[in-house]
Amino acid sequence: NKTNRSKRSLPPYIGTKSYARLRYEMEQKNGKPPSRVEVFMESRKRKKGKQVDAFQQDVIVQFDQFKKQQKEGEISLNDDDIFEKVLGAEKNGYLRAYGPGKNISEYFGGRPTKVQLIKQLELTRKEANERVEEVKREAKEQIKEIKKDMNEQLAQMSTQWE
């Protein structure tokens, strides 16, 4: 166990406290369930005066940058997308920042079936086609208005020249 723990690149500093307990305490403190990013960052804080290693500091800085961009509206990623972008995709069924009690399919839901994906694709296509038709109608109306304005201006110019 000791050798396996020493190989971890991002060890948590919460001691014997479980992720579930940490999540519960954070929820009680903030009044809302914390995201995986918030739990991850909270579990990687060191006690006063102790520094985190350079790799962990880099990960925390990346999380902070993405969260700042998210608040400013520069990116439209949710916390799970930010988590995956910084630390990579989940693997082997383990869900980071949740501990052993939860797996990927429980958190994100099961994988959609082929039929569900096809239905979703058809719905998306239908919505896109409707939007294209709407834009075409708006463009035709604008062209009609421009032609009407130009004809009126031509009529005014021709009356002025006569």
Z-matrix of the N, CA and C atoms (Angstrom, degrees):
N
C 1 1.449
C 2 1.522 1 111.77
N 3 1.314 2 115.62 1 -43.45
C 4 1.458 3 119.86 2 -177.81
C 5 1.526 4 110.83 3 -62.06
N 6 1.313 5 117.59 4 -41.72
C 7 1.470 6 119.99 5 179.82
C 8 1.517 7 110.83 6 -68.24
N 9 1.320 8 117.98 7 -38.83
C 10 1.461 9 120.53 8 177.67
C 11 1.523 10 111.16 9 -64.78
N 12 1.331 11 117.22 10 -41.86
C 13 1.469 12 120.27 11 178.75
C 14 1.517 13 111.16 12 -64.91
N 15 1.324 14 117.32 13 -34.28
C 16 1.467 15 119.74 14 -178.81
C 17 1.525 16 111.61 15 -70.19
N 18 1.333 17 118.27 16 -20.57
C 19 1.465 18 122.09 17 179.70
C 20 1.528 19 112.35 18 -81.79
N 21 1.304 20 117.58 19 -13.62
C 22 1.467 21 120.42 20 -177.93
C 23 1.518 22 110.18 21 -67.27
N 24 1.338 23 115.73 22 134.19
C 25 1.464 24 119.02 23 -178.13
C 26 1.528 25 112.16 24 -85.78
N 27 1.328 26 117.97 25 -23.07
C 28 1.466 27 121.75 26 -178.16
C 29 1.528 28 110.47 27 -130.52
N 30 1.320 29 118.69 28 68.33
C 31 1.467 30 118.88 29 -177.91
C 32 1.528 31 111.86 30 -71.90
N 33 1.341 32 116.90 31 141.52
C 34 1.464 33 119.22 32 175.91
C 35 1.524 34 110.53 33 -77.37
N 36 1.323 35 115.91 34 154.39
C 37 1.466 36 121.20 35 179.99
C 38 1.524 37 110.66 36 -115.50
N 39 1.326 38 116.62 37 44.61
C 40 1.465 39 119.39 38 -177.95
C 41 1.522 40 112.00 39 -107.61
N 42 1.324 41 117.00 40 6.50
C 43 1.458 42 120.67 41 176.97
C 44 1.511 43 112.28 42 66.33
N 45 1.320 44 116.58 43 -132.40
C 46 1.465 45 120.81 44 -177.48
C 47 1.526 46 112.24 45 -86.64
N 48 1.304 47 117.47 46 -1.35
C 49 1.464 48 121.22 47 -179.77
C 50 1.532 49 108.98 48 -70.69
N 51 1.312 50 117.22 49 132.22
C 52 1.464 51 121.17 50 179.92
C 53 1.526 52 109.81 51 -81.65
N 54 1.331 53 114.54 52 161.93
C 55 1.464 54 118.91 53 176.46
C 56 1.522 55 110.65 54 -62.91
N 57 1.321 56 117.18 55 -36.56
C 58 1.463 57 120.48 56 179.28
C 59 1.524 58 110.45 57 -60.98
N 60 1.319 59 116.72 58 -43.86
C 61 1.470 60 120.46 59 179.14
C 62 1.523 61 110.65 60 -66.74
N 63 1.328 62 116.54 61 -41.57
C 64 1.464 63 120.31 62 177.88
C 65 1.525 64 110.37 63 -61.34
N 66 1.347 65 117.12 64 -44.16
C 67 1.467 66 121.30 65 178.34
C 68 1.531 67 110.28 66 -60.69
N 69 1.330 68 116.42 67 -43.85
C 70 1.461 69 120.89 68 -179.54
C 71 1.529 70 110.41 69 -61.57
N 72 1.332 71 117.00 70 -46.61
C 73 1.468 72 120.79 71 179.89
C 74 1.527 73 111.10 72 -62.69
N 75 1.330 74 116.56 73 -40.92
C 76 1.466 75 119.50 74 179.12
C 77 1.524 76 110.75 75 -66.36
N 78 1.340 77 117.12 76 -37.84
C 79 1.459 78 120.78 77 178.69
C 80 1.523 79 110.84 78 -66.24
N 81 1.324 80 117.54 79 -40.21
C 82 1.460 81 121.25 80 177.68
C 83 1.523 82 110.69 81 -64.51
N 84 1.311 83 116.39 82 -39.11
C 85 1.463 84 121.69 83 -177.55
C 86 1.531 85 111.94 84 -71.25
N 87 1.345 86 117.02 85 -43.57
C 88 1.468 87 121.30 86 -174.15
C 89 1.521 88 114.10 87 -96.94
N 90 1.323 89 117.94 88 -15.11
C 91 1.453 90 120.52 89 179.55
C 92 1.513 91 114.22 90 81.08
N 93 1.327 92 118.02 91 4.76
C 94 1.465 93 121.44 92 177.36
C 95 1.526 94 108.25 93 -146.63
N 96 1.333 95 116.61 94 153.52
C 97 1.468 96 118.45 95 -179.89
C 98 1.532 97 110.79 96 -65.97
N 99 1.317 98 117.77 97 134.32
C 100 1.465 99 120.25 98 -179.00
C 101 1.525 100 111.36 99 -77.18
N 102 1.326 101 116.13 100 152.06
C 103 1.462 102 120.75 101 175.67
C 104 1.522 103 109.22 102 -79.96
N 105 1.318 104 116.04 103 170.22
C 106 1.468 105 119.51 104 178.46
C 107 1.523 106 110.84 105 -64.07
N 108 1.334 107 117.01 106 -34.34
C 109 1.468 108 120.45 107 178.75
C 110 1.522 109 109.72 108 -62.48
N 111 1.338 110 116.55 109 -46.33
C 112 1.462 111 120.49 110 -179.04
C 113 1.528 112 111.48 111 -63.54
N 114 1.335 113 117.17 112 -41.90
C 115 1.466 114 120.82 113 179.01
C 116 1.522 115 109.76 114 -65.62
N 117 1.321 116 116.56 115 -43.36
C 118 1.462 117 120.39 116 179.99
C 119 1.526 118 110.27 117 -59.63
N 120 1.321 119 116.71 118 -47.89
C 121 1.467 120 120.14 119 -178.02
C 122 1.529 121 111.16 120 -65.85
N 123 1.322 122 117.00 121 -39.63
C 124 1.468 123 120.45 122 179.32
C 125 1.528 124 110.81 123 -65.52
N 126 1.319 125 117.36 124 -37.66
C 127 1.468 126 120.51 125 -178.16
C 128 1.524 127 112.45 126 -75.77
N 129 1.313 128 117.48 127 -13.31
C 130 1.468 129 120.50 128 -179.29
C 131 1.522 130 112.77 129 -101.32
N 132 1.322 131 117.89 130 4.05
C 133 1.467 132 120.18 131 177.53
C 134 1.520 133 109.48 132 -75.40
N 135 1.313 134 115.81 133 140.81
C 136 1.466 135 120.96 134 177.44
C 137 1.519 136 109.06 135 -98.46
N 138 1.310 137 115.34 136 164.46
C 139 1.459 138 119.46 137 175.86
C 140 1.516 139 108.84 138 -68.45
N 141 1.305 140 115.83 139 161.31
C 142 1.466 141 120.87 140 -176.31
C 143 1.520 142 111.30 141 -52.90
N 144 1.324 143 114.37 142 135.56
C 145 1.457 144 120.01 143 176.12
C 146 1.515 145 114.52 144 89.97
N 147 1.329 146 118.26 145 -16.45
C 148 1.461 147 120.27 146 -179.90
C 149 1.525 148 109.29 147 -99.36
N 150 1.314 149 115.46 148 141.13
C 151 1.461 150 121.31 149 -178.65
C 152 1.525 151 110.50 150 -97.59
N 153 1.323 152 115.90 151 146.97
C 154 1.460 153 119.58 152 171.13
C 155 1.517 154 107.68 153 -84.57
N 156 1.325 155 116.99 154 158.46
C 157 1.463 156 118.82 155 -178.51
C 158 1.531 157 110.36 156 -70.60
N 159 1.325 158 116.00 157 167.99
C 160 1.465 159 121.75 158 -173.03
C 161 1.525 160 111.99 159 -62.90
N 162 1.325 161 118.17 160 -39.74
C 163 1.463 162 121.12 161 -178.84
C 164 1.525 163 110.70 162 -63.90
N 165 1.332 164 116.49 163 -45.44
C 166 1.464 165 119.61 164 178.54
C 167 1.520 166 111.19 165 -64.76
N 168 1.311 167 116.98 166 -39.18
C 169 1.460 168 120.63 167 178.76
C 170 1.526 169 110.12 168 -61.79
N 171 1.335 170 117.03 169 -40.74
C 172 1.462 171 121.70 170 178.54
C 173 1.527 172 110.81 171 -62.91
N 174 1.330 173 117.22 172 -42.62
C 175 1.466 174 121.51 173 178.69
C 176 1.528 175 110.30 174 -63.52
N 177 1.321 176 116.91 175 -43.39
C 178 1.465 177 121.07 176 179.78
C 179 1.526 178 110.58 177 -63.53
N 180 1.328 179 117.66 178 -40.38
C 181 1.471 180 121.59 179 177.84
C 182 1.530 181 109.95 180 -62.97
N 183 1.335 182 117.26 181 -42.57
C 184 1.465 183 120.15 182 178.39
C 185 1.525 184 111.03 183 -62.31
N 186 1.341 185 116.75 184 -43.39
C 187 1.464 186 119.97 185 176.94
C 188 1.527 187 110.39 186 -59.26
N 189 1.322 188 116.91 187 -45.99
C 190 1.465 189 120.95 188 -179.72
C 191 1.526 190 111.34 189 -60.42
N 192 1.330 191 117.06 190 -42.41
C 193 1.467 192 120.67 191 -179.95
C 194 1.526 193 111.06 192 -63.33
N 195 1.340 194 116.52 193 -46.03
C 196 1.463 195 119.74 194 179.78
C 197 1.527 196 111.33 195 -64.88
N 198 1.340 197 117.65 196 -40.69
C 199 1.464 198 120.58 197 179.00
C 200 1.532 199 110.64 198 -63.62
N 201 1.337 200 116.58 199 -38.87
C 202 1.462 201 120.86 200 178.64
C 203 1.526 202 110.03 201 -64.84
N 204 1.337 203 116.96 202 -45.38
C 205 1.464 204 120.82 203 178.48
C 206 1.524 205 110.81 204 -63.69
N 207 1.325 206 116.69 205 -35.70
C 208 1.460 207 121.39 206 178.86
C 209 1.528 208 110.49 207 -64.91
N 210 1.332 209 116.87 208 -43.60
C 211 1.463 210 120.66 209 179.82
C 212 1.523 211 111.68 210 -66.47
N 213 1.341 212 116.59 211 -36.09
C 214 1.460 213 120.93 212 -179.45
C 215 1.522 214 112.17 213 -79.58
N 216 1.324 215 117.47 214 -7.44
C 217 1.459 216 121.05 215 178.30
C 218 1.518 217 114.20 216 82.28
N 219 1.315 218 118.35 217 11.99
C 220 1.462 219 121.28 218 179.84
C 221 1.525 220 111.27 219 -72.90
N 222 1.327 221 116.94 220 -32.10
C 223 1.461 222 121.26 221 177.91
C 224 1.518 223 108.82 222 -127.08
N 225 1.310 224 115.84 223 153.17
C 226 1.465 225 119.27 224 -178.84
C 227 1.526 226 110.81 225 -114.13
N 228 1.310 227 116.41 226 46.19
C 229 1.459 228 121.48 227 178.42
C 230 1.524 229 109.56 228 -96.58
N 231 1.329 230 116.28 229 142.70
C 232 1.462 231 118.17 230 172.60
C 233 1.525 232 108.54 231 -87.41
N 234 1.322 233 117.15 232 176.30
C 235 1.466 234 120.81 233 -174.97
C 236 1.528 235 112.58 234 -62.60
N 237 1.335 236 117.27 235 -35.83
C 238 1.465 237 119.30 236 178.52
C 239 1.525 238 111.19 237 -65.75
N 240 1.338 239 116.78 238 -39.12
C 241 1.468 240 120.10 239 177.31
C 242 1.525 241 111.02 240 -65.66
N 243 1.327 242 116.82 241 -40.19
C 244 1.469 243 120.84 242 177.46
C 245 1.523 244 109.54 243 -62.70
N 246 1.323 245 116.46 244 -44.45
C 247 1.465 246 121.47 245 179.92
C 248 1.529 247 110.23 246 -57.89
N 249 1.330 248 116.15 247 -46.04
C 250 1.464 249 120.72 248 -178.82
C 251 1.522 250 111.57 249 -69.30
N 252 1.321 251 116.97 250 -35.71
C 253 1.468 252 120.25 251 -179.50
C 254 1.533 253 111.10 252 -66.58
N 255 1.318 254 117.08 253 -38.75
C 256 1.467 255 120.73 254 -177.86
C 257 1.526 256 111.44 255 -79.54
N 258 1.326 257 117.61 256 -46.47
C 259 1.468 258 120.90 257 -173.08
C 260 1.524 259 114.56 258 -102.43
N 261 1.324 260 117.75 259 -5.31
C 262 1.460 261 120.01 260 -178.78
C 263 1.518 262 111.27 261 90.89
N 264 1.322 263 114.61 262 170.34
C 265 1.464 264 120.64 263 -176.92
C 266 1.527 265 110.89 264 -69.93
N 267 1.323 266 114.75 265 153.78
C 268 1.461 267 120.55 266 175.95
C 269 1.521 268 108.75 267 -69.52
N 270 1.316 269 116.48 268 148.95
C 271 1.461 270 119.14 269 178.81
C 272 1.522 271 110.50 270 -141.17
N 273 1.303 272 115.08 271 160.28
C 274 1.463 273 123.54 272 177.04
C 275 1.525 274 113.52 273 59.49
N 276 1.320 275 118.01 274 25.50
C 277 1.454 276 120.43 275 176.23
C 278 1.513 277 115.31 276 74.87
N 279 1.333 278 118.31 277 0.40
C 280 1.463 279 121.72 278 -178.27
C 281 1.520 280 109.49 279 -92.54
N 282 1.307 281 116.43 280 135.10
C 283 1.452 282 122.24 281 -179.85
C 284 1.522 283 108.93 282 -107.23
N 285 1.325 284 116.52 283 111.14
C 286 1.467 285 120.25 284 -177.00
C 287 1.525 286 111.04 285 -67.97
N 288 1.314 287 116.10 286 149.88
C 289 1.468 288 125.66 287 -179.38
C 290 1.527 289 111.81 288 69.17
N 291 1.329 290 117.40 289 17.59
C 292 1.458 291 121.86 290 173.40
C 293 1.515 292 111.89 291 -126.35
N 294 1.323 293 117.56 292 -20.92
C 295 1.449 294 120.09 293 -177.80
C 296 1.514 295 111.38 294 83.40
N 297 1.336 296 116.89 295 -171.20
C 298 1.465 297 120.55 296 -173.24
C 299 1.526 298 114.72 297 -75.16
N 300 1.306 299 119.83 298 -8.65
C 301 1.457 300 121.87 299 -174.43
C 302 1.510 301 115.93 300 -79.37
N 303 1.303 302 119.42 301 -12.18
C 304 1.460 303 121.04 302 -175.10
C 305 1.517 304 108.85 303 -133.75
N 306 1.341 305 116.32 304 142.34
C 307 1.460 306 118.45 305 177.01
C 308 1.526 307 110.58 306 -116.85
N 309 1.305 308 115.93 307 175.07
C 310 1.467 309 121.55 308 -173.05
C 311 1.522 310 111.62 309 -61.47
N 312 1.330 311 117.54 310 -45.44
C 313 1.464 312 119.35 311 -176.54
C 314 1.528 313 111.75 312 -67.77
N 315 1.329 314 118.69 313 -31.04
C 316 1.466 315 120.77 314 176.36
C 317 1.523 316 110.92 315 -69.15
N 318 1.319 317 116.84 316 -38.42
C 319 1.464 318 120.93 317 -176.27
C 320 1.527 319 111.48 318 -76.74
N 321 1.320 320 116.47 319 -50.12
C 322 1.461 321 120.62 320 -175.64
C 323 1.522 322 112.70 321 -91.35
N 324 1.308 323 117.90 322 -7.96
C 325 1.455 324 121.24 323 -175.47
C 326 1.522 325 109.06 324 88.91
N 327 1.311 326 116.18 325 162.82
C 328 1.461 327 120.29 326 -178.88
C 329 1.516 328 111.66 327 -68.30
N 330 1.299 329 114.70 328 164.70
C 331 1.462 330 119.84 329 177.79
C 332 1.520 331 109.12 330 -71.82
N 333 1.316 332 117.31 331 140.42
C 334 1.463 333 119.02 332 178.62
C 335 1.531 334 110.62 333 -71.25
N 336 1.329 335 115.17 334 150.70
C 337 1.458 336 119.57 335 177.94
C 338 1.522 337 109.33 336 -78.34
N 339 1.327 338 115.39 337 168.99
C 340 1.464 339 120.56 338 179.75
C 341 1.532 340 110.27 339 -61.66
N 342 1.325 341 116.32 340 -40.76
C 343 1.463 342 121.12 341 179.73
C 344 1.528 343 110.30 342 -62.52
N 345 1.337 344 117.12 343 -43.55
C 346 1.465 345 120.42 344 178.92
C 347 1.524 346 111.01 345 -63.00
N 348 1.322 347 116.48 346 -40.81
C 349 1.465 348 119.82 347 179.00
C 350 1.525 349 111.21 348 -64.92
N 351 1.331 350 117.33 349 -40.47
C 352 1.466 351 120.86 350 179.23
C 353 1.524 352 109.99 351 -64.78
N 354 1.337 353 117.29 352 -43.33
C 355 1.469 354 120.49 353 178.23
C 356 1.524 355 110.95 354 -62.04
N 357 1.325 356 115.84 355 -42.14
C 358 1.462 357 120.25 356 179.31
C 359 1.529 358 110.33 357 -64.12
N 360 1.325 359 116.79 358 -40.51
C 361 1.460 360 121.28 359 178.44
C 362 1.520 361 110.91 360 -64.20
N 363 1.331 362 117.13 361 -43.91
C 364 1.462 363 121.03 362 178.94
C 365 1.521 364 111.04 363 -62.59
N 366 1.315 365 116.89 364 -41.98
C 367 1.460 366 120.84 365 178.73
C 368 1.527 367 110.72 366 -63.08
N 369 1.319 368 116.45 367 -43.57
C 370 1.466 369 120.64 368 179.07
C 371 1.521 370 110.65 369 -63.38
N 372 1.334 371 116.58 370 -42.68
C 373 1.473 372 120.41 371 177.65
C 374 1.521 373 110.99 372 -60.55
N 375 1.334 374 115.88 373 -45.48
C 376 1.463 375 120.70 374 -179.14
C 377 1.530 376 110.33 375 -59.95
N 378 1.336 377 116.82 376 -45.94
C 379 1.466 378 120.72 377 179.09
C 380 1.525 379 110.96 378 -62.59
N 381 1.333 380 117.00 379 -40.92
C 382 1.466 381 120.69 380 179.64
C 383 1.525 382 110.41 381 -65.14
N 384 1.338 383 117.44 382 -42.71
C 385 1.467 384 120.46 383 179.03
C 386 1.523 385 111.41 384 -64.18
N 387 1.328 386 117.01 385 -39.79
C 388 1.467 387 120.23 386 177.31
C 389 1.523 388 110.59 387 -62.62
N 390 1.299 389 116.60 388 -41.22
C 391 1.472 390 120.83 389 179.17
C 392 1.530 391 110.51 390 -65.05
N 393 1.330 392 116.83 391 -40.66
C 394 1.470 393 120.62 392 178.21
C 395 1.522 394 109.95 393 -62.02
N 396 1.332 395 117.21 394 -44.93
C 397 1.466 396 120.78 395 179.16
C 398 1.528 397 110.92 396 -62.46
N 399 1.319 398 116.70 397 -39.67
C 400 1.466 399 120.62 398 178.45
C 401 1.527 400 110.82 399 -62.95
N 402 1.316 401 116.53 400 -43.30
C 403 1.468 402 120.67 401 179.12
C 404 1.522 403 110.00 402 -64.71
N 405 1.335 404 117.42 403 -39.14
C 406 1.470 405 120.79 404 178.02
C 407 1.526 406 110.59 405 -62.30
N 408 1.349 407 116.64 406 -44.59
C 409 1.471 408 120.06 407 179.02
C 410 1.526 409 110.76 408 -60.83
N 411 1.323 410 116.16 409 -44.40
C 412 1.465 411 119.66 410 179.20
C 413 1.525 412 110.82 411 -61.92
N 414 1.320 413 117.38 412 -40.85
C 415 1.466 414 121.02 413 179.75
C 416 1.524 415 110.38 414 -64.88
N 417 1.348 416 117.55 415 -41.74
C 418 1.472 417 120.49 416 178.34
C 419 1.523 418 110.87 417 -62.31
N 420 1.335 419 116.76 418 -41.33
C 421 1.461 420 120.26 419 178.69
C 422 1.523 421 110.94 420 -63.19
N 423 1.320 422 116.60 421 -41.61
C 424 1.464 423 120.02 422 178.33
C 425 1.522 424 110.72 423 -63.97
N 426 1.323 425 117.03 424 -40.20
C 427 1.469 426 120.55 425 178.80
C 428 1.518 427 109.98 426 -63.91
N 429 1.344 428 117.48 427 -42.35
C 430 1.464 429 120.75 428 177.86
C 431 1.527 430 110.79 429 -60.10
N 432 1.338 431 116.61 430 -44.22
C 433 1.464 432 120.25 431 179.57
C 434 1.522 433 111.05 432 -62.87
N 435 1.313 434 116.75 433 -42.24
C 436 1.470 435 120.43 434 179.98
C 437 1.520 436 110.03 435 -64.64
N 438 1.347 437 118.03 436 -42.98
C 439 1.467 438 121.18 437 178.09
C 440 1.528 439 110.45 438 -61.47
N 441 1.326 440 115.80 439 -42.37
C 442 1.467 441 120.37 440 -179.97
C 443 1.528 442 109.93 441 -62.05
N 444 1.330 443 117.16 442 -46.06
C 445 1.464 444 121.10 443 178.47
C 446 1.524 445 111.15 444 -61.29
N 447 1.318 446 116.66 445 -42.14
C 448 1.469 447 120.11 446 -179.51
C 449 1.523 448 110.91 447 -66.02
N 450 1.338 449 117.60 448 -40.53
C 451 1.464 450 120.59 449 177.87
C 452 1.526 451 110.82 450 -63.37
N 453 1.338 452 116.18 451 -40.08
C 454 1.466 453 119.59 452 177.68
C 455 1.522 454 110.58 453 -63.65
N 456 1.314 455 116.85 454 -43.06
C 457 1.467 456 120.75 455 178.98
C 458 1.524 457 110.92 456 -65.24
N 459 1.327 458 117.53 457 -39.40
C 460 1.468 459 120.83 458 176.81
C 461 1.523 460 110.59 459 -63.19
N 462 1.325 461 116.68 460 -41.05
C 463 1.464 462 120.80 461 179.13
C 464 1.526 463 110.05 462 -63.59
N 465 1.328 464 117.07 463 -42.16
C 466 1.465 465 120.30 464 178.33
C 467 1.520 466 110.70 465 -64.46
N 468 1.302 467 117.27 466 -41.75
C 469 1.462 468 120.79 467 -179.63
C 470 1.522 469 111.02 468 -65.87
N 471 1.326 470 116.18 469 -40.73
C 472 1.468 471 118.69 470 -179.27
C 473 1.526 472 110.67 471 -67.37
N 474 1.341 473 118.61 472 -34.71
C 475 1.471 474 120.12 473 177.41
C 476 1.523 475 110.56 474 -70.41
N 477 1.312 476 117.28 475 -31.64
C 478 1.464 477 120.27 476 178.47
C 479 1.521 478 111.01 477 -70.40
N 480 1.304 479 119.51 478 -34.08
C 481 1.463 480 123.17 479 -177.97
C 482 1.513 481 112.04 480 -78.87
N 483 1.299 482 116.91 481 -19.86
C 484 1.463 483 118.63 482 -178.01
C 485 1.481 484 112.50 483 -83.17
